[in-house]
Amino acid sequence: MTFNPAPAVNISSSQDTTCPGGTVTLTATGANSYLWSTGDTDAVIIVNPAVITQYTVTGISNGCPGSPDTITIAIDSSLLPTVSISPDTGATICSGGSFILTASGGSSYLWSTGDVAASIMVFPTSTTTYSVTTTDFNNCTSVSDSVQITVSGGVLAGFYTSPESGEIPLTVAFTDTSTGAYSWDWDFGDGDNATSQDPVHIYTDEGQYEIILTATDQYGCFDTASFIISVTEDTAIFIPTLFSPNCDLMNDILYVRGSGIDWLLLIIYDRWGEKVFEGTMNEVWAEEGTYPENTGWDGTFKGKQMNPAVFVYVLNGAYKDGKEIDKKGNITLVR
């Protein structure tokens, strides 16, 4: 008869103390097969004790069980990793904006968004609190850290002008109607700018000007509003009813005067209906206070001076704003 000695079983562990729920590897040696107090039968098992726990294993060789061995795994909450989020003070962003959050303190992460990367980009549509936990290599999971991202209520730009159009020089008052604005940047469309809330601007050239207001809140969020203002020249035209081409340097030439004019055609007839003069804008128009040579009608026809008489004129043309000019009347020539 042969007697086999009982196996001498020994337990070793990857660590004797772990965090609550941490991972510990237990290894049994000295027998052919094993039975743990956990019900496992492998030589190497992994346990995750939440509290201080004693583990026992019995070894069996050639059908003979040996004396059990035990090991106690202690729990130390100070071994839990500490996770932190950067920036830890949170942030305020503009509506529709994004922000990057970064976690540190562990080897893997789980965000409240479901993301598992250390750094994530968030796109909150309203003020939102984000939290994250981390797990280290021993499967110790931290208490969560959280941070709040505030979404600015935003700024809504708006303004009105008084007047909305007019003739040069045009003084325009701008009134801000924005909500949530902290600063203002006005572009008047003619190269000038202003940063006051309710500026006044003078337009000195005709044209269509797009005014753009950029309103910004205290967090740098901005909105824009725009309006097109129409600035025109003064539309006026004047032709005298009497002139005296007698070389006294007073009213010697008949000029057409006015502003905002695009084109002209002046035709003068005598009392029998014969055309005695015809001139386009370059040939008849003169700026107020000027007396250019070779412009206007000097009271001659075919190189001869006309006798004093009443003549009929027809003046056609258009202003720069598209309005037509259609004037008829009498001109008296005296000497």
Summary of the structure (lengths in Angstrom):
residues: 335
radius of gyration: 48.4
end to end distance: 165.2
largest distance: 166.0
contacts: 965
relative contact order: 0.10
helix: 2%
strand: 53%
